[in-house]
Amino acid sequence: MLMNKYTILIVDDTPENLDVLAGILNEEYNIKVAKNGKIALKIAEKFLPDLILLDIMMPEMDGYEVCRNLKNNIQTKNIPVIFVTAKDQEVDEKLGFEAGAVDYLTKPIRPTITKARIKTHLKLANQTKALAIEVDKKTKEIQNTQLEIIRKLGLAAEYKDNETGAHIIRMSTYSKLLALEYGIPEYEANLLFNAAPMHDIGKIGIPDNILQKPGKLNDKEWQIMKTHSNIGAKIIGDHPSDLLKMAKIVALEHHEKYNGKGYPRGLKDNEISIYASIVAIADVFDALTSKRPYKEPWPSEKALNLIKEERGEHFHPELVDCFINIFDKILEVKLNFQD
């Protein structure tokens, strides 16, 4: 049946050449034809043929330019292109292969050779496609495993601090919503969603008697507590992964304050990573509105008022405005993920 056949696009400005190739191939393949480069690009993008036979010498847009356009388009870049040229024409094979062609055929067309070459390149393309699918599958498995490890490590730190998995989900979701409202691209906002659970990983290195103390910490205990930012950055370490780079920044800087009075480095204003500034608001809001060993939960409006009061002091002023704008969404998340 036609729908099960491979589709081949034939591109040539001479009708006789189109007829010859179509006549050779139409029994085995679904054939599309184009008489110039511009039409060929439109057909290729619309129908995504399995292979393209492309004449080199055409007016307005030659085969090299058509091939480069195909390879620069994410939808058509993987379609194998075979150049077709007259035997007596001067052909720059190096230029053709650099443009992305996989092979050449010469006119006059010899049916047996043409069919054999096409079958070979369709088989290679299918093998490449199958390999790409398998690689993509394995890559996603590895990424999912990495994300799960990060979540588990973040959860381990929270349990050590008498917090819950719901806190991780809430503050990570708050962070993503706030990032999107601020105008951060969705890819980076998703990275932040997955990096945020690592913000307090350094608490693993803080003694339990300090971390779980029901009352206020004394000066010595507070100095020890503040080391968790540097500990977290050391645990995450230096890694080329975008996710772990962001997680390290968040772990190190989420206790910095816009006015320069935070820790561990006393950064201020835009010296502080915007990702860490986002997590700071998300984390403080959730900490204030959650029950802790040393306090009862605050009402959401009271917590919001504190964040407003700290605009330009503790918190990045533009982020505070964004947080106010999405406060209804924040409350919805809080309701859906209760302890």
N, C-alpha and C positions, 0 to 999 in steps of 0.2 A: 504494500500500500504506500501511497505517496507520502503520507505523514511519517512513515518509518524510514524514508530515504534520507541520506545526507543531502544538504543543500549546498550547491556550488554557485557562486556569483561569477559570471564571465563579463569582463570589462574590455571593450574594444570599440574604437570609433568607426570601424569598417563593418557594415552589416554582413558582408560575405564571411568574414572571420567569425562573427558571432554565430552564424548559421552552421558553419563547419564544426565548431566546438560543441555547440548545443546538439547537433546531430549525432556526434560521437558519444555524448555523455547522457542524453536524456532518458535512456532506458534504465540506467542504474542510479541516476541522481535527480533530485529536484533542482531544476535550473532557473536561475534568475539572471537577467542580462541588463547591462548598462552601457550606453554609448559614449559616455564621457565620465571624467573623474568626479565631478560634483554629484551627478546622479548616483554613481557608485557608492559614495560616502553615505548618502541618505539611505540607500537600500541596505547597505551593510549595517547601519545603526538600527534600522527598523526590523530587519529579518535575522540578523546575526548568522550569516551563512557559516558552514563548517569549513569552507576553503574558498579562496578567491584566485581566479586566473586573471592576471592583470597585464594588459598591453602596456608597453613602455612608452612608445612614441604616439602621443595623443596631443591634440591642440589644447590650448588654455592651461590645462593641468596635466603634466606628464605622469607616468606611472610611479616614478620616484617620489614625487610630491604626494600623490594619492596614498602610497604606502606609508610615508611618514605621518600623514594625517591619521591613518588607521591605527598606527602604533602609539600615537599620542592620545588616543581616545580610550578611556578605561573600559568601555563596553566592547570595543573591537580589537584591542591590542593583541589578544591571544589568537586571533584568526590567522591560520597560515596563509601566506601569500606566495604564489608562484608567478614569476614574471614570464610573459610570452613576448617573444621578439622575432623579427625576420632574420634569417640566417646571414644576410649580407649587411645587416645593420651593425654599426659600432656600438657595443654595449659596455658600460662601465660596471663590471660585475662587483667590484669592491664597493662602489656607491650603492648598488642594489642590495647587497647583503647588509651594509651599514644602515640602510633605510628600513630593514626588517624582513626582507624576502627570505624564503627558505630554499628556493630552487629556481631554475630557469628552464623553459621549454622554447624550442626554436620552430619557426614556421619554415616550410610547410609542416603542419601538424601530422605526426605519425600516431595513429590511434592506440596501438599496443603500448608504446612508450608512455604516451600521455596518461592512459588509464593506470599503468603500473606506478608512475610517479604520484599520481593523485592518491591511490590506495595506500602507498607508503607513508605519505605525509598525513593523511587522515588517521592512520594507525598511530603514528608518532604523536599527533595532537591529542588523541584519545588517551594515550599512555601518560602524557604530560598532565592532562586534565585530571586523570584519576590520581596521579601522584600528588598534584596540588591539593585535591580534596582531602587526601589522607594526611598530608602535612598540616593542612588547616585544622583538621579534626584533632590531630595530636597536639598542635599548638594551643588550641582551645582547652584541651584537657590539662595541659601544663599550666596555663593561665588560671584555670579554675582551681587547680590544686594550690597554686601560689596564693590566690585570694582566700582560700579556705584556711590555709596556714596563718595568714595575716589576721584573719578574723579570730581564729582560735587563740593566737598570741595576745591580741587585744582583749579578748574575753578573759584570758588568764590574769592579766593585769587588773581588770575590773573586779574579778572575784576576790583578788587579794585585797582590794580596797572596799570590800563589802558592797559592791555594786552588782548590777545584773546585766544580762545580755540585752535586755530591752533598752538600757541606757546607750549601749553601742549602736543599736539600730536607730534610736531617736536622734542622737547627736550627729550621726553620719548622714541621716536624711535631712536634718536641719541644714547641715553644711552644704549638701548638694543643692537644696532649694535656694539657699542664700547665694551660692556661687552663680547659679543661673540668673537670679534676679539682678545680680551685679553686672552681668554681661559676659561672664566667663563661658567659653565654648563648651558644648555638651560633653565632648571627649574629656576635657580637663575636669569638668564637674563630676563626671563618673569616676575619674581617677581619685578625686578628693573624697568621694563617697567611700572608696575602698581603702584609702590611706588613713582617713580619720580614725578608724578603730585603733591605730597604733599610737595615737597621741600620748597616751600615758603608759606605754610599755615599760618605761624606765622605772615605774613604781615596783616592778619585780625586784629591783635592787634596794628598796627601802625597807628597813626593819618593821616587822608587824606591830611592835609596840608603839611606833610612831604613826604608822599608816592607819591603824585602827583605834587610835586613842580617842575616847569619847569626848574629851574636853579640848580646850585650846592648847596649841603647841607652844612650848617655851622657845626662847631664842635659839638655843642649841638644836632643838628638834626641828625647828623651822628651817635652819640652814641645811640640815641633812635632807629634809623633804624637798628643798629646792634643787637638789642635785639630780632629781629624777629626769629633768629635761636633758641634761648632758648624758646621763646613763642611757636614756632612750635612743638618742642619736648614735651612741656607740654600739648599742645592740643592733640597730638597723644597718649601720655601717655604710660604706661607699659601694654602690652597685649601679651599673648602667641602666637598670630598669627605671622607666619614668615613674612607675608606681612607688618604688622604694626610695627614689630621690625625693619625691613629694612627701612620703611618710617621714623621712628623716627631718626635713624642714619643719613639718608640723610638730613632730615630737620635740624638736629643739626650741621652737619659737612661740608655741601657743600660749606661753605665760608672759610674753613680752607685752608691754602696754604702749598705746599710741603716744602717751606723754613721756615715754622714756623711763618710766619708773618700774618696769617689770624686770623679769629675770629670764635667762641667766646672763645676758649680755647688755641689758639696758638699751636695747634698740628703740628707736622712736619713728613716728610717722611712717613714711614709705620705705624705711630701712627694713621694716618687718614684712616678711612674705605675706602677700594677700591671702594665700591659702591658710597660713597660720592664724591670721586675723579673723578669717571666717570661722575656723574651728574654735577660736577663743570665745566668740559670741555664742555659738551653738553649745559649747561645753558648759559655759557659765549659766546659760538659761536652763539647761537641763539639770545642772547641779542644784541650782536654787529651787527648782520646782520638784525635786526628788527628796525623799526621806533619806537622811544620813544618820549615822550613830550619834552625832552631836547636834542634830536639829530636825525639826519637822519641815515638811515641804512648804514652800511659799506658794501663794496663789499666783497664777500665771500673770495677771495684770500687775501685781506688785513686782514680779521679776522683770517684766517689760519696762516698768517705770525706772527701775535701777539702771537698766541698759540705756534708757534715754538720758538719765542723769550723767552717765559715764561717757556720753558721746563726745569724742575729741579728747577724752582723758584716758580711760582704760581702752576704749574701743574706737576703731576706725569710723569716723563720722559718716561716710557714705554707706558703709555696711550697716550702721545702725538704721539709717533711713530705709535701706532695702529690707532689713528685718521687720521694720514697722509695716512696710508695704505687704509683706507676705505673712503677717502674723496669723491670719485666719488659717492658712495652710499649716503653719507651725502647730497651732492648737489641734488641728485635725490629726496630724502625725502623733502628737502627744496622746490623744484619745485612743488611737488605734494600736499603740504600742505601750501599754501600761505595764508596770512591774507586776 
